[in-house]
Amino acid sequence: MFLKNVAPGIHLIQSHNVNCYLLEDDQGLTLVDAGLPRVWTELGHAIRELGRAPADLKALVLTHAHFDHVGVAAKLVEQLGIPVYAHHEEVTLAAHPYRYAHENPVAAYPVQHPRAIPVLLSMVLGGAAAVKGVTVSRRLEAGQEVPVPGRPRVVLSAGHTYGHCALHLPQSDALITGDALVTLDPYTGLTGPRIVAKAATADSAMAIESLHALAQTGATVVLPGHGDPWLHGVGRAADEARRTGAA
């Protein structure tokens, strides 16, 4: 699914229950997160639907480097030579996207949460088992305005991973939250604002604490890494995620 202007200048590609975002301005396009490998064709269609060409894609910015967010990253670098931005804590994970810290064993979740099985199967069909690592060439710093199309501002939101960064776009009144706050947890199948289950979260207490940094942006539109956009304000979303806690 491709949705133009989920917030002004921000376009959503939703594929195999993973979200990527294209930021657009007069300087070109930035891809935020690189989904799973099967998003490649959808990304090409999206760029063309915007009346753009692949050469207009100027950068990839990673909220974090789990396998389901770097799926086409290496291919983009190989074919377009674009820079890859991520926090320094994500560098090793980007190179080895399956070696991620998590608090609970993953295998138990489909048994405990059978409603997650279709979500996880869809991700497998999207290429979840065949993701190549990528080299991070540029570093993100907390509070930085990233010098790429869209000019997102970095909001350090560690917990899901140790270098997780959300991206605030004040001009669009939007916050791309990555997996610091989602509206679909792939590991439980539950919907509504929440942090991701301990099956894929490095430090859930840290993740809950980072909701404060997200809420401080005051953004109206919340654009998560999994699930549909939330249009009722990040403060309310963060409150709901705190009440729900970690699965």
Secondary structure as UniProt FT lines:
FT   STRAND          2..7
FT   TURN            8..9
FT   STRAND          10..15
FT   TURN            16..17
FT   STRAND          18..25
FT   TURN            26..27
FT   STRAND          28..32
FT   TURN            37..38
FT   HELIX           39..49
FT   TURN            50..51
FT   HELIX           54..56
FT   STRAND          57..61
FT   HELIX           67..69
FT   TURN            71..72
FT   HELIX           73..80
FT   STRAND          84..87
FT   HELIX           88..90
FT   HELIX           91..95
FT   TURN            97..98
FT   TURN            107..108
FT   HELIX           109..112
FT   HELIX           114..116
FT   HELIX           117..125
FT   TURN            126..129
FT   STRAND          138..140
FT   TURN            142..143
FT   TURN            149..150
FT   STRAND          153..156
FT   TURN            158..159
FT   TURN            162..163
FT   STRAND          165..169
FT   HELIX           170..172
FT   STRAND          174..178
FT   STRAND          182..184
FT   TURN            186..188
FT   STRAND          191..194
FT   TURN            198..199
FT   HELIX           204..216
FT   STRAND          221..224
FT   HELIX           234..244
//
